[in-house]
Amino acid sequence: MLFRSFDDSLSPGLSEFVTEAEGFDAIIRHTEVPGLDFVSSGEKQAGSVSVIRHPRFPELLRSLGQSYETVLVAAPGVLSRPDAAEIGRIAAQTILVMRAARHRAEDIVEAVDRLAAQGVKVNAGILNRVGESLGSYGYRGYRVARYA
């Protein structure tokens, strides 16, 4: 979680904004990195509607877009939850981030297809952690080896 990278707390954040417990300025976290601020997810609200489906979520994105040149929104995996498609419908662009050692070509195609079915165009992709392996058996040279 990003807030840990900056020795910050989870709350106040997005959850507190959509429930109107906190205002826009209160949830913006300023870091020591010039030009890099963030908004954490906030505390989970038991029994509440998803913050991404809340009417104040698009309002927050519009406000951030007016205050910042670039706004990145991290979403859960496309194949595990519908949140990425919901965010993608609001966002100006969608970037699919994939881990080289985790996501197979079939998973990537399925993720792009699911987003497209929801009206979301993937504008770019980032393949990170290139060089890691899937941890499966395979050939390395002329011997069978376990990829670590």
N, C-alpha and C positions, 0 to 999 in steps of 0.2 A: 504494500500500500504506500502510495506516494507520501502521505503525511509523515510516515516513519522516517523516510529519507531525509526529511528536514527537521526531525525531532519536534514534531508538532502533534496536535491532538486531532482526533477524529471529528470532534464537534466544536463549534457549530459548522454545519456544512449544508449540503443540498437538502437533506431531510428537514432540517430546521427552516430553510428558506421556503420550501413548498408548504409547510404547515404554518407559515407566518410567525414562527417563534423568533426568527431573526431576519433582519433586512439584508439587502444586497451587500452593503459595505462591511457588515459584520462577518460575512462568510468568506470574503476574499483573504487568502493567506499570502502574505508577501514573503519572499525568500531572500537569501543573501545573493542570489544570482540576479544580476540586473535584468529587468524585463521579464522575469519568470515569477508569476504568481499562480496560485492554484485554489481550487475549491474542493474540499474533501467530500466524501459521500454523506457524512454526518452519521448520527446514531440511527439504527434501524428502529422504525416505529411499528410496534406489534399491531397486527390487524389493519394496517393502513394500506391504501392503494399504492401501487408502485409509484415512486417519485417521478419516474420517467413518463408515466401516463397522466400525471397531475397537470392541470392547466397552467400552473406557474412555472413548469419546466421550460416550455418554449419562451416564456417571458424572460427567464434567466438567461437563456442562450442569446436572445436578442440584446439584452443589456450587456452581456459579456462582449458580444460582437461590436457594440458601439464603443466599448472601453478598450478593447484590445485588437491588435492587428490580426492575430491568429488565435483561435480557440480550438483546443484539442479536447475531445470527450472520449474517455476510455469506457468501453462497454464490455459486458460479459461475452463469452464466445457465442458466435452466431449459431452453432449447432446445439448449444445447451439451453439458450434462453431467447425469447423474442425481443429483448431490449435493444439489441443492435439495430434491428430493422426499424424499430420505432424512433430511435435516435437518428438513423440514416434518413428517414423521411423529413426530419426537421433540418438537418445539417446541410450546408452548402455543398460539401463533398464528403465522400466516404473513402477511407483508406483501410484496407484489410491487412491486419498484422498477423503473420503466421510464423510459427516456430519451426525451423527447418527439421529438427529432430522429432517433432511431435506430430505435425500435420502432413498427412499423405496427400498426394495429388487428388485422390478421390474426395477427401475432406474439403479441400480448397474449392474444387468444382461445385460440390454440394453447398458450401457456404455462399458462393457467388450466386448460384441458382436460387437459393432461399431468399437472399436479399433482393434479387431481381423480381421474384414472384411477389414481393411486397412493395415493388415500385422503387427500389433503391439501386442506383447505379454505383458500382465500385469504380472509383476514379483512379486508384493506385493500389499497389500492394507493397508491403515491406516483409522481407524474409529475414528474420533475425536468428541469432544463435547458429549460424551456418558453421558446420564443422562438428557439431554434436551428432551423435548417432541415435538411432531408434531403440537401441538396447536389445536388438534381436540377433539371432544367429545368422551368419552369412559368411561368405568367403572373403578372406583378407589375404591377398597373395595366393599361395598354393595350399593353404591350410584352412581348416574351419576354425573360426575364432568367435568369441562372444564380443560384440561391440559394446564398449563401456559407455 
